Amino acid sequence: MIITVASFKGGVGKTTTAIHLAAFFQGQAETLLIDADPNRSALNWASRGDLPFEVMDEWQAGQNSRAYGHVVIDTPARPVPADLAALASSCDLLILPTTPDILALDALVLTVEYLKQIQMCGYRILLTAIPPKPSRAGEDVRAMLKEVNLPILEAGIRRVAAFQKAALAGVPVYAVKDPRAELGWQDYEAAGEEILRDFSQSLSVDPGDLPDF
């Protein structure tokens, strides 16, 4: 399975999502994370510690990606439409992380509108950095996206400081000492399981009957 993580806006947890989805999928089969972001955020994360999966840039990966059961691709921030079209056509699922704030949602709308233009339906929105209660920002944004029939994952990622600690240490969030680290990992496990379940279901039905992702 090839999963591409993309966003028209920085700061929405794109690399964090790529890292942790790769960590989840590594538990299912050998997984490769391809860092195609010029900032090399995933490679820098890996260089500071120890990740349980391979991380390569797009040039190193080459034909090697065929040897892996799963491939996760971390993409350049703010891809131009032509790049987004190429990314969308070369993966099984496009994950669009977004935080529940107006600037991120504006960027998400632009992304979705372009995906509609190129008739790309294989994508899912992932809410990230959801603030704790009493804030209802996560619930309100989820309800709004569902109301307009956008394909959002039921799983969402809570805002926990442990993700920053994980990035500094160069490890997945479950490997840092923080009382809320396990909550962050559980959120990505739930997202990974949902992605796997939906992908498995899509393989078991006739292509003409597939729902829009």
N, C-alpha and C positions, 0 to 999 in steps of 0.2 A: 504494500500500500504506500502511495506517495502522498504526503500531506504538505501543502505549502501554506506558510503563515505570512500574511501580508496586511499592510495598512497604509492608507493615505496620510496618516498622522503619526508623528513620533510620540513616545511617552505613553503608549497604551499597553505595554507589556508584550510586544511582539517577540523579542528575543527570549524573555522569560517563558513565554508560552511555548516557543519552539524547543527550548531546553527541557522543559518538564513533560511535554508530549513525547519527546524522544526518550526521556527516562522511563515513562510509562510503557512505551512500545518496546523498549529493550527487554522488558519483562515478558513480552510475548514472543519476540524473535529478534535476531541480531538487527540492530538499527543504526543507520547512518544519519548524522545531522550535517547537512550541507549549508555552510555559511556563505550565502551569496550577497550579504550586505557589505558594501565597501568599508563600513566602519569596523567590520570583523568583530562584532560584539560577542558572538557565540565562541569564536576562537579565543578571544581574550578571556572570556569566562573560563573556558577549558584550561587555558595556560596557567591560571592562578591556583588550580587545585586538581581534582580528579573526578571526571565524569564517567559514568558506567557505559558509555557508548562512544563510537568514533565521531570525531568532528573534523571535517575537511572543508577547504574552500571549493568553489565550483570547478576550479582547474584541476585540483588534486583528485576530486571525485571521479570525473570522467566516466569511463566504462566500469569503474569499480563499484558504482552504486548498484549494479545488477546482482552483486553477490549478497546483498542484504535483503532481509525479509521486509523491512520497512525503511522508508526514507522520509525524513522531515527536512524541509527547506526553509531557512530563515532568509527573507528577501530584503532588498534595499528599502529603506524608509521612503515613503512618498513615491512609489513607482509611477512612471508616466503611463498613460493608457495603453500604449503599445506593449510595454513590458508586462502590464497586468494581464493583457490578453494572452501573451506567450506563457506566463506563469499558470494561468487558469487552464490552458489547453494541455499542459504537460503534467497534470497531477490528477489524483483520484478525488481529492477534496481540498478546497480552499478554506482556510480558517481565517476569519476577520476578527481579531480582538478589538474591543473598544471599551473605554471607560465610560461610566454613566455621567458624562458632563456634556454640555452643549457643543463645545468645540470638537470633541471627539465624534459626537453624533453627526455634526455637520459634515465631517470628513467621511464618516460611514455612509451617509446618504449619497455623496459623490461616487464612492466606490460601488455601491449597489446599483446606482443609475447606469454606470458604465457596464457593469456585469449584465444588466438587462439588455443593453444595446448589442452586446456580443452574444446574447442568448446563452449565457453561462448560468446554469442552475445548480451546479455542484459546489455550493458553498454553505458555510454555517457561520453565524455570528457568535462570538464568545465574549460575554461580559466579564471584564477584569477590574481589579482594584475596587471592588464593591465595598463601600464604607459600612462600618458596623451600625447596628441599631443604636439610637432611635432613628437614624437616617433611613428614609424609604427610597432613596435614589435608585438603588438597584431594582427594587420591586416595580417602581414607577416606570423606569426605562424598559424593563422586560415586558410589562403590560402594554406599553406603547408600541414596541416593535411587533408584538404578537397581534395587536389590533390591526396593523397594516400588513399582516401576513408575511413578515420577514422571517426567514428561517434561523431561529436562535436556539442554541443549545440550552437544554434545561439546566445543565450544570453551569455554575458561575464561579469566578475566582474571587475570594475575599481579599481585601486589602490588609496585608500583614507585613510587618517590618522584616520578618524572617526572609523574605525574598531578596531584600537588599543585602542581608548578611550572607545569603547563599551566593550571590553574585560576587561579593568580595572574597569569599573563601574558595570560589571556583568549584562548587559542589551543588547537587540538587538540594532543594529546600529541606527535604527530610533528613539531611545529614548535618544540619546546624543545630546548635543548642539554643533553642528558643521555645518558650511554652506554647506558642501558636504555630510553630513550624509544621506540626502534623496536620493542622487544619488546612494549611495551604496545599500540602501534598494530597490530602484527601480530595480537595476540590479538583486538582488536575487528574487524579485517578478517576473521579466521576466523569470528567470530560472525556478522557481516553476511552473509558468503557462505553460511553454513549456513542462515540465515533465508531468504535469497533462494531457495536451492535447494529448501528444504522448501515454501515458498510456491508456487513454480513447479510442483512435483510435485502439490500439492493442487489446482491449477487444471486439471490434466490428467487427473483421475480423476473418476468419478461421485461426487457429494456423499455418497451413501449408503454409499460404500466408504471414506470418509476415516477414517484412524486418529485416535485421541485424541492431541491435541498434549500 
